[in-house]
């Protein structure tokens, strides 16, 4: 009995496992052949909302203000998740400001809420993004202003 089991294990070890991988459907891309979709781009569909209220109910929902620096003519890319391959949702021009609400575990990405530009006529009040006052609990940002993730190297802390 042990001899048969050992023989079966040896035969299984000799099988080519890459054949099985190539025959499996790519479930995340509904029927697309594997060679058409590079594995590194699978993360581009990920979305991770920016979390506000991490400092507790007595402090502002986003505890700091930052400004885009050294971002060049194209600006800093704001992404849907803290990954370089995540979908771009907005751009921050040089000098534009954002509330800093959270950061990624590796400290390479900041979760931000973009501060709206002040109205040109100064007659109307700027949009209130709802992050300059306390949040009653830690929660995903769901306000009127654009939010996302930006490289921490592109932001200089200016308040908070």
N, C-alpha and C positions, 0 to 999 in steps of 0.2 A: 504494500500500500504506500509506504514511504517512497519507494522507488518511483511509482507512478506520479506522485505529487511533485517530487524533485524534477522529473522529466517534464511535467507540465509547466513548472515555473521556469525552467531553462528555455523552453520553446516560447513562452510569453516574453521573456527578456530579449529574445532575438527578433521579435516583431518590430516593424518600423512604425513608431508612434506618430510620425509626422503625416503618414497617410490618413490616419483617423482624423487628425486636425484639419486637413484640407477638405475632407468629405463633410465635415460638420457645417451646417448653415451658419452664416453670420447673423445671428438673431437681432442684433441691434440695428442692422441696416437692411432688413427685410429683403432677402433674396439676392443681394448684391454679391458677386463673386469676391472672394477674399483678396485677390491680387489687385482689385480696383480701389480698395479702401485701405490706406495706410493705417496701421494700428495707432500711431502717435496722434492721429486726428480724431480718435474716438472721444477724447475729453472735450472737444470743442462744443459738444452739446450739453455740457454740464452747466448748471446754474446754481449759485449759492448766494442767497440774499444776504445783504449787509445786516448785521445784528446791531440794534440800538439798546440802550439801557444797561449796558454791562457794568457801569459804575454804581448801580443801585438807584433806588427811588428818590434819593435826596440830591443827586447831582444831575446835570444836563444829560439828555439822552446820548449825545455825542460830546465827549469831553475835551476835544481839542479842535483847533482850526489850522489848516495847512494851506500852503501856496505852492503851485507848480513852479519848479525851477529847473533850469538847464534841460528843457524838453525839446528845444529846436523848433523849426518852422512848422512841423506837423503836429506838435503837441504830444502829450502823454496819453496813451491808450487806456481807457477805462473799460474793464472787462466784466463779464457776467459771473465769473468765478475767479478765485485766486490761482490761475494757471495761465501761462503764456499762450497756450493754445485755445483758451476759452474765447467765446464770441465777443467781439468788440461792441460795446453799447454806446460809447461817447468818446469825446476827446477833450483833454484839458489843455488850453493854450497857456503859454508862458504867463505867469502872474495870476492866473485864475485861482480862485479859492474854493475850498471844500471843507466840510466838517469831517473830522476823523472819528469814526465810531468804533472801529474794531481793527484787529490785525490778524493775519494768518499765523499759525503755530510757528512757522519758520521765520517770521518777522519780515519776509520779503514783499508782502502785499498788505496794503491798507484798505479796509472797507470804508468807503466814503459816501457822503451825500453832497452832491455838487451845489454850491451856493449860487443862487440866481444872480444874474447881472442886475445892477440897480437900474430902474427905469430911466430912460433918457430925459424925460420931461420933469422928473422929480415931483410930479403932481400925484402920482399913484404910489401906494406902498409896495415894496417888493414882496414877492411870494414868501409866505412863512412855511418853511420846510418842516417845522414841528420837531426839530432836534435841539433847539436852544433852551428847552425847558425839560424838566425831569420826565422820564417815562416810568410808569408804575411797575413795569417788569421788563425783563430781558425778552426781546421779541424781534422778528424780522422787520426791517423798515418797509413801510407801505404808505409813504407820503407822496406829495405832489411833485417832488424834485427828483431828478435823475440820481441814481445811486449805482455803485459798482465797486470794482477792485482796481487799484492802481499800484504800480511798483513803488515801494517805499523810497527808492532812490530818487524818484521824481518829485517828492514832496518835502518841503521844509516846514517845520513846525513854527507857527507864528503866534499862537495863543493856546493856553490850556495846559 
